[in-house]
Amino acid sequence: MGTNIELSKIRNADLKKEQETYTNSFKELSEYYLSFENPRAIIPMFKSVNKNLLSDTEQAFQYRFENERATFLQNNILPFINLFQSFAYKTNYRYKSFNHIITNNALVAKGVLLNSSKDILKNLESLNDDVINKKIIEYRDVKDFTTFQLSLNEKDRSEQLVTMQGRLIGLESELVLYHKRHFLEDFTLKREWRRTQLKENEVAIEFVRFNYFNKKWTDSTFYVAHIIKKNPNSSLEVIPLFEEEELQNIIKGTSSNKMNDSRGSKARRINKITTEGLYNLIIKPLEENLNGVKTIYLSPDGILHQIAFAALANSEGKLLTERFNLVQVNSSTSIKRVTKEPRTKTALFIGGIDYSYNADGKPIAKQSALPELRVRNSNRGENENWPYVKGTKDEIENLTTLFNSKGKTSNYLTNKTANEKAIKNLSGDSPNILHIATHGFFYENSSDSNKVKSNEYKSSTNPLVRSGLLFAGANYAWQNGNNPYEKEDGILTALEISNLDLSNTDLVVLSACETGLGDIKGNEGVYGLQRAFKMAGANMILMSLWEVPDIETAEFMTSFYELWLENNAIRQEFIETQRKMHKLYPNNPDKWAAFVLYE
């Protein structure tokens, strides 16, 4: 026990010293940069530093696990990447060879934490070694405990937290050494935009968000688009777009109207003015690069993750989905010439959930999943009951019938059987398709200290706690803070999802509101449900960006599955479903445009 605590102190001291080294190096480099009147003269230095940074990151990642990798990337590497982006922006991207470097850096930064951490456990589990498997099980248990404790207010945390943090560091070190011993190949961060697998009529748009450095760090955050085409001899195009505040002002203009039949509390109204304004800001500057293009691969960054690209309309009223096949990817490096279709052999549909709970006569559970109250008072609207959504039961019954008629093995959970325990029991033996029709929630990060006293879901520093899904009996814990009568309270957070093993699931469909939202974390994208299911091992995710009307959601889902099962081309049939819904509701993109297929 004492050894674990000491190890934790030593490791923290080493990391602090390491961060100081990188901070001093950045200061020296930025001062060196400012001393040059001729920008071209500093490019060789920047290239050399960038090469060393990638090498340092590769070495650091080989001997570190999830949290330490995130800290290393955020504190030590991203400041340099933002400096290089700022230099290219300030010089109007006229140095083509340097544009290649910043584009490759963007490909490195996007999703590197998600992919690298997941691969360590996946590789180790493939060994089927009893000793290693026991370490992995213990690691997941300890991680689950420490992560949840850190999401609580400090006064509510367990006295065992420090001890368990030390144990977590020890387990991480052991697992990394096991991985190094059995998988000798070095971890690599080599990315090359020229290797992107595109066809002649395809283009990849790699959006990049960066903090602007101009003699010092400014409060400006800029967005640019890196345009990648098939021809490897063509010059890479990097096009400046806008400052983040401009995009935020347009998004704030969207109104939210109460809709009783939405899967959530509200449905966002997007109108012609909004979509055309977003189009002019995001897409119009890129139009010259879209001539002759049939398919666009979009890799968003920052708050562009909140944009329904399919519904963006030009001045003629034509939607982007009418003009192009749109495919949303985490990074251009994930584009494959031949797409592996998700398996459809087994499917589980969940909906028609009863969120009520009657505690009369029930004994107190020996161990509640949440020993501390998450909700400190109940005078806020968020603590109201989640209503039963009738359309979800019809939806899952119809989909189960459809799948069974196609010779698939499918089943559904509804009413009280659609509970949190049933979801967690899928870990390690999940279906090919997991379809969940329920309420979802996401709370933005807030610095308002008063909210710490109200609702743990809203005030937690961990974004994976501020996002989740609701299952049977959830209203009791939602209103009262926890459910002492049950080990599982019916509120499944993204944090809990991330610790499941859903590696057998090729497609997760979240037929619920706001499941595509979450905190924006640098170049790593959205920290919410989509990241949680990816961390759990799911391949593709179909999710929503805002609260969706219930009837039209069921209509969208039925149409999508019918087309997909008939033609076995998930990308194209998702696009065709969007187009079909647009024809049915030409003036109401809020009824269909929220859904995004994320690869």
C-alpha positions in Angstrom: 0.0 0.0 0.0 2.8 2.4 1.0 4.7 1.5 -2.2 1.8 2.4 -4.4 1.5 5.9 -2.7 5.3 6.5 -3.0 5.2 5.4 -6.7 2.4 7.9 -7.3 4.4 10.7 -5.7 7.6 9.9 -7.7 5.7 9.6 -11.0 3.9 13.0 -10.4 7.3 14.6 -9.6 8.8 13.2 -12.8 5.9 14.4 -14.9 6.1 17.9 -13.3 9.8 18.1 -14.2 9.1 16.9 -17.7 6.5 19.6 -18.2 8.8 22.3 -17.0 11.4 21.1 -19.6 8.9 21.4 -22.5 7.6 24.7 -21.2 11.1 26.2 -21.2 11.7 24.7 -24.7 8.5 26.3 -26.0 9.6 29.7 -24.5 13.0 29.5 -26.2 11.5 28.5 -29.6 8.8 31.2 -29.5 11.4 33.8 -28.7 13.6 32.5 -31.5 10.7 32.7 -33.8 9.9 36.3 -32.9 13.6 37.4 -33.5 13.4 36.5 -37.2 12.3 39.1 -39.7 12.4 36.6 -42.5 9.8 33.9 -41.8 11.3 31.5 -44.3 14.5 31.3 -42.3 12.8 29.7 -39.3 11.1 26.9 -41.2 14.1 24.5 -41.0 14.1 25.0 -37.3 10.4 24.3 -37.0 10.7 21.2 -39.1 13.5 19.9 -36.9 11.6 20.6 -33.7 8.4 19.0 -35.1 10.3 15.8 -36.0 11.8 15.6 -32.5 8.4 16.2 -30.9 6.8 13.3 -32.8 9.7 11.1 -31.8 9.4 12.2 -28.1 5.6 11.5 -28.2 6.2 8.0 -29.7 8.6 7.2 -26.9 6.4 8.7 -24.2 3.4 6.8 -25.3 5.2 3.4 -25.2 5.6 3.7 -21.5 2.4 5.5 -20.4 -1.2 4.8 -20.2 -4.4 6.8 -20.8 -4.3 9.7 -18.4 -0.6 10.3 -18.6 -0.7 10.2 -22.4 -3.5 12.8 -22.4 -1.5 15.1 -20.0 1.7 14.7 -22.0 -0.1 15.6 -25.3 -2.1 18.5 -23.8 0.7 20.2 -21.8 3.8 19.3 -23.8 2.9 18.8 -27.5 -0.2 20.8 -28.4 1.3 24.2 -27.6 4.0 23.5 -30.3 1.4 22.3 -32.8 -0.7 25.4 -32.2 2.5 27.6 -32.7 3.2 25.9 -36.0 -0.4 26.4 -37.1 -0.2 30.1 -36.1 2.9 30.6 -38.1 1.4 29.0 -41.2 -1.8 31.2 -40.7 0.2 34.4 -40.3 2.2 33.7 -43.4 -1.0 32.9 -45.4 0.0 29.3 -45.9 2.4 30.2 -48.7 5.1 27.7 -47.7 3.8 24.5 -49.2 6.3 22.1 -47.6 5.3 23.4 -44.2 1.6 23.0 -45.0 2.4 19.3 -45.4 3.8 19.2 -41.9 0.9 20.9 -40.2 -1.6 18.7 -42.1 0.2 15.5 -41.0 0.3 16.9 -37.4 -3.5 17.3 -37.6 -3.8 13.7 -38.6 -1.6 12.6 -35.7 -3.5 14.7 -33.1 -7.0 13.5 -34.0 -8.0 10.4 -32.1 -4.4 9.4 -31.1 -5.4 8.9 -27.4 -8.5 6.9 -28.2 -6.8 4.5 -30.6 -3.5 4.0 -28.7 -5.0 3.2 -25.3 -7.6 0.9 -26.7 -5.0 -1.1 -28.6 -2.9 -1.9 -25.6 -5.7 -3.7 -23.8 -6.9 -5.3 -27.0 -3.5 -6.7 -27.8 -2.9 -8.0 -24.3 -6.3 -9.7 -24.2 -5.5 -11.5 -27.4 -2.7 -13.4 -25.6 -5.3 -15.3 -23.4 -2.8 -15.2 -20.6 -4.4 -15.9 -17.1 -1.9 -13.6 -15.3 -2.3 -10.8 -17.7 -6.1 -11.2 -17.8 -6.3 -10.9 -14.0 -4.2 -7.7 -14.2 -6.6 -6.3 -16.9 -9.7 -7.1 -14.8 -8.1 -5.5 -11.7 -7.1 -2.5 -13.8 -10.6 -1.9 -15.0 -12.1 -2.2 -11.5 -9.6 0.2 -10.0 -10.0 2.6 -12.9 -13.7 2.5 -12.6 -13.4 3.3 -8.9 -10.8 6.1 -9.1 -12.4 7.8 -12.1 -15.8 8.0 -10.5 -14.3 9.2 -7.2 -12.5 12.1 -9.0 -15.8 13.1 -10.6 -17.3 13.8 -7.1 -16.9 16.9 -5.0 -13.7 16.6 -3.0 -15.5 16.3 0.4 -17.5 13.4 -0.9 -14.5 11.3 -2.0 -13.5 8.0 -0.5 -10.5 7.8 1.9 -9.2 5.0 -0.3 -8.8 7.2 -3.3 -5.1 8.0 -2.9 -4.3 4.4 -2.3 -6.2 3.3 -5.3 -4.6 6.0 -7.5 -1.3 4.5 -6.6 -2.5 1.1 -7.4 -3.8 2.3 -10.8 -0.4 3.7 -11.7 1.3 0.4 -10.7 -1.2 -1.6 -12.8 -0.7 0.7 -15.8 3.1 0.3 -15.6 2.8 -3.4 -15.4 0.4 -3.6 -18.4 2.6 -1.4 -20.5 5.7 -3.5 -19.7 3.7 -6.7 -20.6 2.7 -5.0 -23.9 6.3 -4.0 -24.6 7.5 -7.5 -23.9 5.0 -9.3 -26.1 4.5 -6.7 -28.9 8.0 -5.7 -29.9 7.1 -3.3 -32.7 7.5 0.4 -31.7 4.5 2.6 -31.3 4.4 5.0 -34.3 2.8 8.3 -35.0 3.7 8.5 -38.6 0.9 10.0 -40.7 1.0 11.1 -44.3 -1.9 12.9 -46.0 -0.7 11.6 -49.4 -1.6 8.0 -48.2 -5.3 8.9 -47.8 -7.2 6.4 -49.9 -9.4 8.6 -52.1 -10.9 8.1 -55.5 -10.8 10.6 -58.4 -14.2 12.1 -57.6 -13.6 12.2 -53.8 -12.2 14.8 -51.5 -11.3 14.8 -47.8 -11.8 18.0 -45.7 -9.7 18.0 -42.6 -11.0 20.8 -40.4 -8.5 22.1 -37.8 -9.1 24.3 -34.9 -6.1 26.0 -33.1 -5.4 28.7 -30.6 -3.6 31.7 -32.2 -0.1 32.6 -31.0 1.0 36.1 -32.0 4.0 37.2 -29.8 1.9 35.7 -27.0 -1.2 33.5 -26.7 -4.3 35.4 -27.8 -7.9 34.8 -27.0 -8.6 34.0 -30.7 -9.4 30.5 -31.9 -9.3 30.0 -35.7 -10.6 27.3 -38.0 -9.0 26.2 -41.3 -9.7 23.5 -43.8 -7.0 21.2 -45.2 -8.3 20.0 -48.6 -6.9 16.5 -49.6 -7.5 15.1 -53.1 -6.4 11.9 -54.8 -3.7 13.3 -57.0 -0.5 13.1 -54.9 1.3 15.6 -57.2 -1.2 18.3 -56.5 -0.4 21.0 -53.9 -2.2 20.6 -50.6 -4.8 23.3 -50.1 -5.1 24.9 -46.7 -7.9 27.5 -46.6 -8.6 29.9 -43.6 -12.3 29.9 -42.6 -13.4 31.8 -39.6 -12.8 32.7 -35.9 -14.7 30.5 -33.5 -16.7 33.4 -32.1 -18.3 33.9 -35.6 -19.6 30.3 -35.6 -20.8 30.5 -32.0 -22.9 33.6 -32.8 -24.7 31.8 -35.6 -25.3 28.6 -33.5 -26.7 30.8 -30.7 -29.2 32.1 -33.2 -30.9 28.7 -33.3 -34.0 28.6 -31.2 -35.1 25.8 -28.9 -38.8 25.1 -28.6 -40.4 22.8 -26.2 -41.6 19.6 -27.9 -43.5 17.1 -25.7 -42.8 14.2 -28.0 -39.1 14.6 -28.3 -36.6 12.2 -26.9 -35.4 14.7 -24.4 -36.8 18.0 -23.2 -36.5 20.2 -26.3 -36.0 20.0 -30.1 -33.8 22.6 -31.8 -35.3 24.5 -34.7 -32.9 25.1 -37.6 -34.2 27.3 -40.4 -33.1 28.6 -43.8 -31.3 31.6 -42.3 -29.3 29.4 -40.0 -28.3 26.8 -42.5 -27.4 29.3 -45.2 -25.4 31.3 -42.7 -23.4 28.2 -41.6 -22.9 27.3 -45.3 -21.5 30.7 -46.1 -19.1 30.5 -43.2 -18.0 26.8 -43.5 -18.5 25.6 -47.0 -18.6 28.5 -49.4 -14.9 29.3 -49.1 -14.2 25.7 -50.2 -16.5 25.6 -53.3 -13.7 25.9 -55.9 -12.2 22.7 -54.5 -15.5 20.8 -54.9 -15.9 21.0 -58.6 -16.4 17.5 -60.0 -16.6 16.0 -56.5 -19.2 13.3 -55.7 -18.2 12.3 -52.2 -16.9 14.5 -49.4 -15.2 13.0 -46.3 -15.7 15.4 -43.4 -13.4 15.3 -40.4 -14.7 18.0 -38.0 -12.8 19.7 -35.2 -14.0 21.8 -32.2 -17.6 22.9 -32.3 -17.9 21.8 -35.9 -18.8 18.5 -34.3 -22.2 20.1 -33.4 -23.0 21.0 -37.1 -25.4 19.0 -39.2 -23.5 19.3 -42.4 -26.2 17.5 -44.4 -28.7 20.3 -43.8 -26.4 23.2 -44.8 -28.0 25.1 -47.7 -26.4 27.4 -50.3 -28.0 30.6 -51.7 -30.1 28.5 -54.1 -31.6 26.5 -51.2 -29.7 23.3 -52.2 -28.7 21.2 -49.3 -25.2 19.7 -49.1 -26.7 16.2 -48.9 -28.5 16.8 -52.2 -25.3 17.7 -54.0 -22.7 15.3 -52.4 -22.4 12.0 -50.6 -21.3 13.1 -47.1 -19.2 10.7 -44.9 -18.2 11.8 -41.5 -14.9 10.4 -40.1 -12.7 11.0 -37.1 -9.7 11.6 -39.3 -8.8 11.3 -43.0 -6.5 8.4 -42.1 -9.5 6.3 -41.3 -10.8 6.5 -44.9 -10.7 3.0 -46.5 -10.9 2.3 -50.3 -13.1 -0.8 -49.4 -15.5 -0.3 -46.5 -16.0 -3.3 -44.3 -19.8 -3.6 -43.8 -21.0 -4.0 -40.2 -22.2 -7.5 -39.4 -26.0 -7.9 -39.0 -26.2 -11.5 -37.7 -27.3 -10.5 -34.2 -29.1 -7.4 -33.0 -30.6 -6.1 -29.8 -33.2 -3.4 -29.7 -33.9 -1.4 -26.5 -36.9 0.9 -26.0 -40.4 1.4 -24.6 -38.7 2.0 -21.2 -40.5 2.6 -18.0 -38.5 5.2 -16.1 -40.6 5.2 -13.0 -39.7 3.4 -9.8 -41.7 2.2 -6.8 -39.6 1.7 -3.7 -42.5 0.6 -1.4 -41.5 -2.4 0.6 -38.1 -2.9 -1.0 -35.0 -3.5 1.1 -32.0 -1.3 1.0 -29.4 -2.7 -1.4 -26.1 -3.9 0.2 -24.1 -1.8 -2.2 -25.5 1.1 -4.1 -23.6 2.0 -7.3 -23.6 5.7 -6.1 -23.0 5.9 -2.4 -23.1 9.7 -2.4 -26.0 11.9 -3.4 -25.5 13.3 -6.9 -28.4 15.8 -6.7 -28.3 18.2 -3.7 -31.7 19.7 -4.3 -34.7 19.2 -6.5 -35.9 22.6 -7.5 -34.5 22.6 -11.0 -36.2 21.6 -14.2 -33.5 18.9 -14.9 -34.8 17.0 -11.9 -38.3 16.4 -13.3 -39.4 13.0 -14.3 -38.3 11.6 -17.7 -41.5 10.7 -19.5 -42.3 7.4 -21.2 -41.9 7.7 -24.9 -44.5 5.5 -26.6 -43.0 5.7 -30.1 -39.8 3.8 -28.9 -41.7 0.6 -28.1 -43.3 0.6 -31.6 -39.9 1.3 -33.1 -38.1 -1.6 -31.5 -40.9 -4.1 -32.1 -41.1 -3.2 -35.7 -37.3 -3.4 -36.1 -37.2 -6.8 -34.4 -39.8 -8.1 -36.8 -37.9 -6.7 -39.7 -34.7 -8.3 -38.7 -36.3 -11.7 -38.0 -38.0 -11.6 -41.4 -34.5 -11.3 -42.9 -33.2 -14.4 -41.1 -31.3 -12.4 -38.4 -31.2 -13.3 -34.8 -32.7 -10.3 -32.9 -34.4 -9.6 -29.7 -35.6 -6.6 -27.7 -35.7 -5.3 -24.1 -38.6 -3.1 -23.0 -40.4 -1.8 -20.0 -38.6 -2.9 -16.8 -36.3 -5.4 -18.5 -34.6 -2.5 -20.3 -32.5 -1.7 -17.2 -28.9 -0.7 -16.7 -27.8 -4.1 -15.4 -29.0 -5.7 -18.7 -26.8 -3.3 -20.6 -23.7 -3.9 -18.5 -24.3 -7.7 -18.8 -23.6 -7.3 -22.6 -19.9 -6.5 -21.8 -17.8 -9.2 -23.5 -20.7 -10.7 -25.4 -22.4 -7.9 -27.2 -24.5 -8.2 -30.4 -23.4 -7.0 -33.8 -26.0 -4.2 -33.7 -27.0 -2.5 -30.5 -30.0 -0.1 -30.9 -31.0 2.0 -28.0 -34.1 4.2 -28.1 -34.3 6.3 -25.0 -33.7 9.7 -23.5 -30.1 10.9 -23.5 -28.5 13.9 -21.7 -25.5 16.1 -22.0 -24.5 19.0 -19.8 -21.9 21.5 -20.9 -19.0 22.2 -18.7 -19.6 25.2 -16.4 -17.4 27.2 -14.1 -20.4 28.2 -12.0 -19.5 27.0 -8.5 -23.2 27.2 -7.4 -24.0 24.3 -9.7 -21.7 22.1 -7.7 -24.3 22.1 -5.0 -27.1 21.1 -7.3 -26.5 18.3 -9.7 -23.4 16.1 -10.0 -24.2 15.3 -13.7 -24.0 19.0 -14.4 -21.1 20.0 -12.2 -18.6 17.1 -12.7 -15.2 18.0 -14.1 -15.3 14.7 -16.0 -17.2 15.2 -19.2 -18.0 11.4 -19.4 -20.1 11.9 -16.2 -22.1 14.8 -17.7 -23.3 12.7 -20.6 -25.4 9.5 -20.5 -28.5 7.4 -21.3 -31.6 6.7 -19.2 -32.9 3.2 -18.5 -35.7 1.6 -16.4 -36.3 3.1 -13.0 -34.0 6.1 -13.6 -36.4 8.7 -12.3 -35.9 7.8 -8.6 -32.2 8.5 -8.7 -32.7 11.5 -11.0 -35.0 13.1 -8.5 -33.4 11.9 -5.2 -29.7 11.7 -6.1 -29.3 7.9 -5.9 -31.3 4.7 -5.5 -30.4 2.9 -2.3 -32.7 0.0 -3.2 -30.7 -1.0 -6.3 -27.1 -1.5 -7.2 -27.7 0.1 -10.6 -29.8 3.3 -10.6 -30.9 3.3 -14.3 -28.6 6.3 -15.2 -25.8 4.9 -17.5 -23.1 7.6 -17.9 -20.6 7.7 -20.7 -18.0 7.0 -18.1 -19.6 3.7 -17.3 -20.1 2.8 -21.0 -16.4 3.5 -21.7 -15.4 0.7 -19.3 -17.6 -1.9 -21.1 -16.3 -4.4 -23.7 -18.4 -3.9 -26.8 -15.7 -5.0 -29.3 -18.2 -7.5 -30.9 -20.5 -4.6 -31.8 -20.1 -3.2 -35.3 -22.9 -0.6 -35.0 -24.4 1.3 -32.1 -27.5 3.2 -32.9 -28.5 5.9 -30.3 -32.0 6.7 -31.2 -32.1 9.4 -28.5 -31.5 13.1 -28.1 -28.1 14.9 -28.0 -26.1 11.7 -28.1 -23.6 13.3 -30.4 -22.7 16.1 -28.0 -20.0 16.3 -25.4 -17.1 18.5 -24.3 -14.6 19.5 -27.0 -11.1 18.4 -26.0 -8.4 19.8 -28.2 -8.0 17.8 -31.4 -9.3 14.7 -29.7 -12.9 15.6 -30.6 -16.0 15.2 -28.5 -15.8 13.7 -25.0 -19.3 12.2 -24.6 -21.3 9.2 -25.6 -19.7 8.8 -29.0 -16.3 8.6 -27.5 -17.4 6.3 -24.7 -18.8 3.8 -27.2 -15.7 4.0 -29.3 -13.6 3.4 -26.1 -15.8 0.4 -25.4 -14.8 -1.0 -28.8 -17.8 -0.2 -31.0 -16.9 0.4 -34.7 -19.6 2.7 -36.0 -22.1 4.9 -34.2 -25.3 6.5 -35.5 -26.2 9.3 -33.1 -28.0 12.6 -32.9 -26.9 16.2 -32.4 -30.0 17.6 -30.8 -33.4 16.5 -29.4 -35.3 14.7 -32.1 -39.1 14.5 -32.6 -40.2 11.0 -31.6 -42.4 10.0 -34.6 -39.9 11.1 -37.2 -37.1 9.4 -35.4 -38.9 6.1 -35.6 -39.6 6.8 -39.3 -36.0 7.6 -40.0 -34.7 4.4 -38.2 -37.2 2.1 -40.0 -36.3 3.5 -43.4 -32.6 3.3 -42.7 -32.7 -0.4 -41.6 -34.9 -1.4 -44.5 -32.6 0.1 -47.1 -29.4 -1.2 -45.4 -30.6 -4.8 -45.0 -31.8 -4.8 -48.6 -28.6 -3.4 -50.2 -25.8 -4.0 -47.6 -24.2 -0.6 -48.1 -24.4 1.3 -44.8 -22.8 4.6 -45.9 -24.9 5.0 -49.0 -28.2 3.9 -47.4 -27.7 6.3 -44.5 -27.3 9.1 -47.1 -30.4 7.8 -49.0 -32.4 7.9 -45.8 -31.5 11.5 -45.2 -32.5 12.4 -48.7 -35.8 10.5 -48.4 -36.6 12.3 -45.1 -35.7 15.6 -46.7 -38.3 15.0 -49.5 -40.9 14.2 -46.9 -40.1 17.2 -44.7 -38.4 19.7 -47.1 -39.0 22.7 -44.7 -38.1 20.8 -41.5 -34.5 19.6 -41.3 -34.9 19.5 -37.5 -36.9 16.3 -38.1 -34.0 14.3 -39.7 -30.8 16.3 -40.0 -29.6 15.7 -36.4 -28.6 12.1 -37.1 -24.9 11.5 -38.0 -23.2 8.3 -38.9 -19.8 8.4 -37.2 -17.0 6.1 -38.3 
